Amino acid sequence: MINLSEIKEKEVINVKDGSKIGFIYDFEIDLEKGKVLAIIIPGPGKVLGIFGKNKDLVIEWKNIIRIGYDAVLVDIDMGQNKPLDNYN
């Protein structure tokens, strides 16, 4: 078994192209069913992340291929994923 806090320490890597997406900073959870629905990765900011709005990347749980010792492998098309604009 693994804790959500342990998953947040792992880097997310896309198996489609081998790109490093970043680190998980939050989760989308269905409290009624007790399930994790998605992981949330902060999007790149503009001008060193100071100016402009970040668009967070939401990766659905079904797109996670494997949670390994050092990394979380996902299978996504970067253009197909929905950005989470108003997440707070």
C-alpha positions in Angstrom: 0.0 0.0 0.0 1.2 3.6 -0.7 0.1 6.9 0.8 -0.8 9.9 -1.3 2.0 11.8 0.4 4.5 9.3 -0.9 3.2 9.6 -4.4 3.7 13.4 -4.3 7.5 12.8 -4.0 7.7 11.0 -7.3 8.3 12.6 -10.7 5.6 12.1 -13.3 6.9 10.8 -16.7 4.9 10.5 -19.9 5.6 7.0 -21.5 4.4 8.3 -24.9 7.5 10.5 -25.4 9.6 10.0 -22.2 9.1 13.6 -21.2 9.2 14.7 -17.5 5.9 16.4 -16.7 6.7 17.4 -13.1 5.7 16.5 -9.6 2.1 15.9 -8.3 1.0 18.7 -6.0 -2.7 17.7 -5.5 -5.3 15.1 -6.1 -8.9 15.1 -7.3 -10.8 12.8 -4.9 -14.4 11.5 -4.9 -15.2 11.6 -1.2 -18.4 9.7 -1.5 -16.8 6.7 -3.2 -13.4 7.1 -1.5 -11.5 7.1 -4.8 -8.7 9.2 -6.4 -10.0 10.5 -9.7 -7.0 12.4 -11.0 -3.6 13.8 -10.1 -2.9 17.5 -10.6 0.4 18.8 -11.8 1.2 22.5 -11.8 1.5 24.0 -15.3 4.4 26.1 -16.4 4.2 29.8 -15.5 5.1 32.7 -17.6 8.3 34.7 -16.9 9.8 32.4 -14.3 6.4 31.6 -12.9 6.0 35.1 -11.5 3.7 36.7 -14.1 0.7 35.1 -15.8 -1.7 32.4 -14.7 -0.6 28.8 -14.3 -2.8 26.3 -16.0 -2.6 23.1 -13.9 -2.6 19.8 -15.7 -5.2 17.2 -14.7 -4.3 13.6 -15.4 -7.1 11.1 -14.8 -6.3 8.1 -12.7 -7.1 5.7 -15.6 -4.1 7.2 -17.5 -1.6 6.2 -14.8 0.3 3.1 -16.0 2.5 2.4 -13.0 3.6 3.9 -9.8 7.2 2.9 -9.3 9.9 3.5 -6.7 11.1 6.8 -8.2 8.4 7.8 -10.7 4.8 7.7 -11.8 4.4 6.6 -15.4 1.4 8.0 -17.3 0.2 7.6 -20.9 -1.2 10.9 -22.1 -1.4 13.1 -25.2 -0.3 16.5 -23.9 -2.7 18.2 -26.2 -5.7 16.0 -25.1 -5.6 16.7 -21.4 -7.8 19.3 -19.9 -6.1 22.2 -18.0 -7.7 23.0 -14.7 -8.2 26.7 -14.9 -10.0 27.6 -11.7 -8.6 25.1 -9.2 -8.0 26.5 -5.7 
